[in-house]
Amino acid sequence: MSAYPGQLASGLGPSNIVVVNLPMSPYWGVTPNYALGIICTLSIGALLTYSVQVTGDQVPTPTGNWNNHDTLVALSSSANGNIAFPVTGLRLNVTTYSAGSINLAVVQWP
């Protein structure tokens, strides 16, 4: 199991990007396991709304093509989720902010 560097957001807008290193399959036509765990943790007293966003762009950039995660969207509390399909990057997008911070952790298995 590997963990990617976490991202901390404490203001409006998108966080830095967590670039996902996709495993390469040694066999043509065999899909490798892309299972990612996503953990979003708000600080005590945080007052904010956020969404997790994903991209499939070959090289993820702040101005690239970003979509909201299917379930980790418009949240104001800590939450967990997963991704079982290939993505090349993830980020937080804070849409309302009054106080506190949110941390995005991404773990890949196996």
N, CA and C of each residue as an Amber inpcrd file, in Angstrom:
protein
   330
   0.8470000  -1.1660000   0.0000000   0.0000000   0.0000000   0.0000000
   0.8920000   1.2280000   0.0000000   0.4640000   2.2620000  -0.7470000
   1.2420000   3.4880000  -0.7780000   0.3370000   4.6790000  -0.4940000
   0.8850000   5.6840000   0.1540000   0.1470000   6.9090000   0.4490000
   0.7790000   8.0540000  -0.3380000  -0.0640000   8.8780000  -0.9040000
   0.3970000  10.0560000  -1.6280000   0.5300000  11.2200000  -0.6570000
   1.3280000  12.2420000  -0.9980000   1.4400000  13.3990000  -0.1160000
   0.0680000  14.0530000   0.0880000  -0.2710000  14.3630000   1.3190000
  -1.5490000  14.9860000   1.6300000  -1.6010000  16.4310000   1.1650000
  -2.8260000  16.9440000   1.0650000  -3.0220000  18.3390000   0.6940000
  -3.8840000  19.0050000   1.7560000  -3.4770000  20.1840000   2.1910000
  -4.1980000  20.9330000   3.2070000  -4.7520000  22.2010000   2.5710000
  -6.0420000  22.4480000   2.7630000  -6.6660000  23.6610000   2.2430000
  -7.2440000  24.4560000   3.4070000  -6.9920000  25.7710000   3.4110000
  -7.5140000  26.6220000   4.4800000  -7.9790000  27.9640000   3.9100000
  -8.6300000  27.9050000   2.7700000  -9.1660000  29.0950000   2.1270000
  -9.9580000  28.6890000   0.9000000 -10.5650000  29.6540000   0.2350000
 -11.3670000  29.3860000  -0.9480000 -10.5170000  28.9180000  -2.1260000
 -11.1170000  28.0870000  -2.9830000 -10.4820000  27.6720000  -4.2200000
  -9.8750000  26.2870000  -4.1480000  -9.2410000  25.8790000  -5.2520000
  -8.6740000  24.5310000  -5.3250000  -7.3410000  24.4190000  -4.5770000
  -7.0850000  23.2140000  -4.0830000  -5.8070000  22.9140000  -3.4280000
  -4.7750000  22.5610000  -4.4870000  -3.5810000  22.2580000  -4.0240000
  -2.5870000  21.6760000  -4.9240000  -3.0970000  20.3120000  -5.3740000
  -2.5160000  19.7990000  -6.4190000  -2.9570000  18.5470000  -7.0380000
  -2.1910000  17.3640000  -6.4620000  -2.9170000  16.2820000  -6.1740000
  -2.2980000  15.0000000  -5.8500000  -2.2070000  14.2450000  -7.1700000
  -0.9980000  14.1080000  -7.7140000  -0.8030000  13.4010000  -8.9740000
  -0.7310000  11.9110000  -8.6780000  -1.5720000  11.1360000  -9.3640000
  -1.6480000   9.6900000  -9.1520000  -0.7680000   8.9910000 -10.1740000
   0.1690000   8.1930000  -9.6830000   1.0440000   7.4170000 -10.5580000
   0.3680000   6.0970000 -10.8700000  -0.1210000   5.9660000 -12.0920000
  -0.8400000   4.7600000 -12.4770000   0.1200000   3.5950000 -12.6640000
  -0.1830000   2.4390000 -12.0650000   0.6660000   1.2650000 -12.2690000
   0.5440000   0.7900000 -13.7160000   1.6270000   0.3200000 -14.2620000
   1.6330000  -0.1800000 -15.6310000   1.4490000  -1.6910000 -15.6290000
   0.5370000  -2.1570000 -16.4510000   0.2980000  -3.5900000 -16.5470000
   1.3480000  -4.2360000 -17.4510000   1.9210000  -5.3650000 -17.0310000
   2.8980000  -6.0550000 -17.8820000   2.2190000  -6.8370000 -19.0070000
   0.8790000  -6.9030000 -19.0050000   0.1410000  -7.6960000 -19.9810000
  -0.8030000  -6.8100000 -20.7800000  -0.7670000  -6.8930000 -22.0540000
  -1.6700000  -6.1200000 -22.9000000  -3.1070000  -6.5610000 -22.6270000
  -4.0130000  -5.6160000 -22.4030000  -5.4150000  -5.9300000 -22.2000000
  -5.7950000  -6.2420000 -20.7680000  -4.8330000  -6.3370000 -19.8600000
  -5.1440000  -6.5980000 -18.4520000  -5.2010000  -5.2570000 -17.7280000
  -6.2960000  -4.9970000 -17.0530000  -6.4520000  -3.7390000 -16.3320000
  -5.8780000  -3.8720000 -14.9310000  -4.8830000  -3.0550000 -14.5890000
  -4.3340000  -3.1080000 -13.2350000  -5.3210000  -2.5170000 -12.2270000
  -5.0700000  -2.7590000 -10.9520000  -5.9230000  -2.2810000  -9.8770000
  -5.6230000  -0.8070000  -9.5970000  -6.6270000   0.0450000  -9.7030000
  -6.4570000   1.4750000  -9.4530000  -7.0870000   1.9070000  -8.1400000
  -7.3990000   0.9960000  -7.2790000  -8.1630000   1.2950000  -6.0690000
  -7.4910000   2.3830000  -5.2250000  -8.2300000   3.4780000  -5.0030000
  -7.7460000   4.5870000  -4.1970000  -8.7200000   4.8430000  -3.0620000
  -8.1870000   4.9990000  -1.8600000  -8.9820000   5.4380000  -0.7280000
  -8.7880000   6.9310000  -0.5410000  -9.8800000   7.6420000  -0.2460000
  -9.8340000   9.0930000  -0.0740000 -10.3630000   9.4170000   1.3250000
  -9.5860000  10.1820000   2.0800000  -9.9770000  10.5540000   3.4360000
  -9.8820000  12.0720000   3.5600000 -11.0070000  12.7080000   3.8530000
 -11.0730000  14.1600000   4.0100000 -11.3620000  14.4610000   5.4760000
 -10.4550000  15.1820000   6.1250000 -10.5710000  15.4430000   7.5600000
 -10.5790000  16.9400000   7.8250000 -11.6740000  17.4210000   8.4180000
 -11.7760000  18.8290000   8.7830000 -11.1470000  19.0550000  10.1520000
 -10.5450000  20.2190000  10.3270000 -10.0140000  20.5880000  11.6360000
 -11.1740000  20.8930000  12.5830000 -10.8800000  20.8550000  13.8680000
 -11.9010000  21.1720000  14.8750000 -12.3600000  22.6110000  14.6740000
 -13.6540000  22.8090000  14.6030000 -14.2200000  24.1470000  14.4380000
 -14.2330000  24.6600000  13.0130000 -13.8900000  23.8080000  12.0440000
 -13.8720000  24.2510000  10.6460000 -15.2840000  24.5750000  10.1660000
 -15.4070000  25.6710000   9.4580000 -16.6640000  26.0820000   8.8330000
 -16.3750000  26.3270000   7.3550000 -16.5670000  25.2800000   6.5580000
 -16.2850000  25.3760000   5.1280000 -17.0730000  24.3140000   4.3790000
 -17.1820000  24.4890000   3.0690000 -17.8000000  23.5020000   2.1930000
 -16.7870000  23.1520000   1.1200000 -16.6690000  21.8590000   0.8250000
 -15.6450000  21.4090000  -0.1130000 -16.1810000  20.2850000  -0.9920000
 -15.4590000  20.0550000  -2.0840000 -15.6840000  18.9000000  -2.9550000
 -14.3250000  18.3280000  -3.3140000 -14.2730000  17.0230000  -3.5340000
 -13.0810000  16.3850000  -4.0970000 -13.2870000  16.3600000  -5.6010000
 -12.2650000  16.7570000  -6.3430000 -12.3430000  16.7540000  -7.7920000
 -11.2940000  15.8160000  -8.3670000 -11.6180000  15.2190000  -9.5340000
 -10.7210000  14.2770000 -10.2060000 -10.5220000  14.6980000 -11.6500000
  -9.4030000  14.2500000 -12.2180000  -9.1260000  14.4930000 -13.6300000
  -8.5220000  13.2440000 -14.2570000  -8.6800000  13.1500000 -15.5580000
  -8.0390000  12.0950000 -16.3340000  -7.0470000  12.6820000 -17.3210000
  -6.7370000  13.9840000 -17.1660000  -5.7760000  14.6230000 -18.0560000
  -4.4260000  13.9310000 -17.9530000  -3.7410000  13.7990000 -19.0780000
  -2.4430000  13.1230000 -19.0860000  -1.4750000  13.7830000 -18.1140000
  -1.4690000  15.1010000 -18.0910000  -0.6740000  15.8580000 -17.1230000
  -1.6390000  16.7950000 -16.3950000  -2.0080000  16.4810000 -15.1520000
  -2.9650000  17.3140000 -14.4220000  -2.4130000  18.7250000 -14.1820000
  -3.2250000  19.7360000 -14.4970000  -2.8510000  21.1340000 -14.2780000
  -4.0270000  21.8450000 -13.5970000  -3.7640000  22.9560000 -12.9190000
  -4.8510000  23.6750000 -12.2510000  -5.9740000  24.1030000 -13.1960000
  -5.6630000  24.3800000 -14.4510000  -6.6710000  24.8420000 -15.4040000
  -7.1640000  23.7260000 -16.3220000  -6.8850000  22.4750000 -15.9720000
  -7.2840000  21.3350000 -16.7930000  -8.7520000  20.9910000 -16.6560000
  -9.0750000  19.7600000 -16.9980000 -10.4480000  19.2520000 -16.9680000
 -10.7130000  18.5610000 -15.6390000 -11.5110000  19.1850000 -14.7840000
 -11.7950000  18.6700000 -13.4480000 -13.2820000  18.3830000 -13.2980000
 -13.6010000  17.2330000 -12.6990000 -14.9770000  16.8460000 -12.3890000
 -15.0880000  16.5890000 -10.8980000 -16.2620000  16.8710000 -10.3370000
 -16.4930000  16.5360000  -8.9390000 -16.5970000  15.0250000  -8.7770000
 -16.0510000  14.5050000  -7.6940000 -16.2030000  13.0980000  -7.3190000
 -17.6950000  12.8060000  -7.1840000 -18.1000000  11.5810000  -7.4520000
 -19.5260000  11.2320000  -7.4440000 -20.2080000  11.4290000  -6.0950000
 -19.5060000  11.1820000  -4.9890000 -20.1450000  11.2930000  -3.6750000
 -19.4780000  12.2950000  -2.7430000 -18.2280000  12.6340000  -2.9580000
 -17.5250000  13.5770000  -2.0860000 -17.6710000  14.9910000  -2.6470000
 -18.8940000  15.4980000  -2.6030000 -19.2000000  16.7930000  -3.2140000
 -20.1200000  17.6040000  -2.2920000 -19.8360000  18.9100000  -2.1950000
 -20.6250000  19.8560000  -1.3920000 -20.7750000  19.3970000   0.0590000
 -19.6490000  19.0150000   0.6770000 -19.6520000  18.5160000   2.0550000
 -19.1560000  19.5810000   3.0260000 -19.6090000  19.4820000   4.2750000
 -19.1500000  20.4030000   5.3110000 -18.7090000  19.6530000   6.5660000
 -18.4110000  18.3490000   6.4050000 -17.8910000  17.5460000   7.5120000
 -16.8730000  16.5620000   6.9560000 -16.1310000  15.9220000   7.8450000
 -15.1510000  14.9190000   7.4160000 -15.8710000  13.7750000   6.7120000
 -15.2160000  13.1830000   5.7100000 -15.8380000  12.0960000   4.9470000
 -14.7630000  11.2170000   4.3290000 -15.1700000   9.9890000   3.9870000
 -14.2880000   9.0250000   3.3310000 -14.9410000   8.5560000   2.0450000
 -14.1250000   8.1690000   1.0810000 -14.6480000   7.6540000  -0.1810000
 -13.5950000   6.8270000  -0.8760000 -13.8810000   6.4640000  -2.1010000
 -12.9040000   5.6910000  -2.8600000 -13.0740000   5.9500000  -4.3480000
 -12.0900000   5.4950000  -5.1030000 -12.1210000   5.5450000  -6.5610000
 -11.6630000   4.1860000  -7.0550000 -12.4920000   3.5580000  -7.8740000
 -12.1630000   2.2300000  -8.4020000 -11.9450000   2.2850000  -9.9170000
 -11.6410000   3.4740000 -10.4310000 -11.3900000   3.6470000 -11.8550000
 -10.1590000   4.5330000 -12.0060000  -9.5040000   4.4930000 -13.1620000
  -8.2740000   5.2570000 -13.3260000  -8.5040000   6.7620000 -13.3350000
  -7.7170000   7.4820000 -12.5670000  -7.6430000   8.9420000 -12.6050000
  -6.1640000   9.3090000 -12.5670000  -5.8510000  10.5140000 -13.0080000
  -4.4560000  10.9470000 -12.9820000  -4.1880000  11.9930000 -11.9070000
  -5.2660000  12.5500000 -11.3200000  -5.0770000  13.5420000 -10.2760000
  -6.3300000  13.7880000  -9.4650000  -6.1280000  14.2520000  -8.2340000
  -7.2150000  14.6410000  -7.3340000  -6.8440000  15.9660000  -6.6960000
  -7.8780000  16.6940000  -6.2670000  -7.6520000  17.9230000  -5.5090000
  -8.9040000  18.2370000  -4.7050000  -8.7580000  19.1050000  -3.7270000
  -9.8890000  19.6580000  -2.9900000 -10.3100000  20.9550000  -3.6700000
 -11.5820000  21.2660000  -3.6040000 -12.0490000  22.5750000  -4.0350000
 -12.9670000  23.1170000  -2.9410000 -12.4960000  24.1450000  -2.2430000
 -13.2640000  24.7570000  -1.1590000 -14.1420000  25.8480000  -1.7680000
 -15.4720000  25.7020000  -1.5950000 -16.4110000  26.6240000  -2.2310000
 -16.9930000  27.6650000  -1.2740000 -17.0260000  27.3700000   0.0170000
 -17.3530000  28.3880000   1.0220000 -16.3580000  28.2330000   2.1650000
 -15.9730000  29.3530000   2.7550000 -14.9580000  29.2880000   3.8160000
 -15.1910000  30.3810000   4.8440000 -15.2090000  29.9740000   6.1290000
 -15.2490000  30.9230000   7.2440000 -14.0860000  30.7020000   8.1970000
 -13.7430000  29.4070000   8.4450000 -12.6850000  29.1140000   9.4050000
 -12.1970000  27.6820000   9.2290000 -10.9870000  27.4190000   9.7510000
 -10.4530000  26.0650000   9.8220000  -9.7540000  25.6080000   8.5500000
  -9.5920000  24.2860000   8.4530000  -8.8930000  23.7030000   7.3090000
  -9.4160000  22.2970000   7.0480000  -9.0480000  21.7820000   5.8900000
  -9.3850000  20.4150000   5.5210000  -8.1460000  19.7610000   4.9340000
  -7.9490000  18.4920000   5.3080000  -6.8140000  17.7260000   4.8050000
  -7.3260000  16.6020000   3.9000000  -6.7110000  16.4630000   2.7390000
  -7.0210000  15.4010000   1.7970000  -5.9050000  14.3640000   1.8450000
  -6.2560000  13.1230000   2.1730000  -5.2950000  12.0180000   2.1590000
  -5.7460000  11.0180000   1.0850000  -4.7940000  10.5110000   0.2990000
  -5.0820000   9.5390000  -0.7540000  -4.1550000   8.3500000  -0.5670000
  -4.7600000   7.1450000  -0.5100000  -4.0090000   5.9120000  -0.3130000
  -4.3650000   4.9490000  -1.4350000  -3.3630000   4.2580000  -1.9790000
  -3.5890000   3.2900000  -3.0460000  -3.2810000   1.8950000  -2.5370000
  -4.1040000   0.9180000  -2.9350000  -3.8600000  -0.4570000  -2.5400000
  -4.1210000  -1.3550000  -3.7300000  -3.6510000  -2.5750000  -3.7790000
  -2.6740000  -3.1550000  -2.8550000  -1.2950000  -2.6540000  -3.1670000
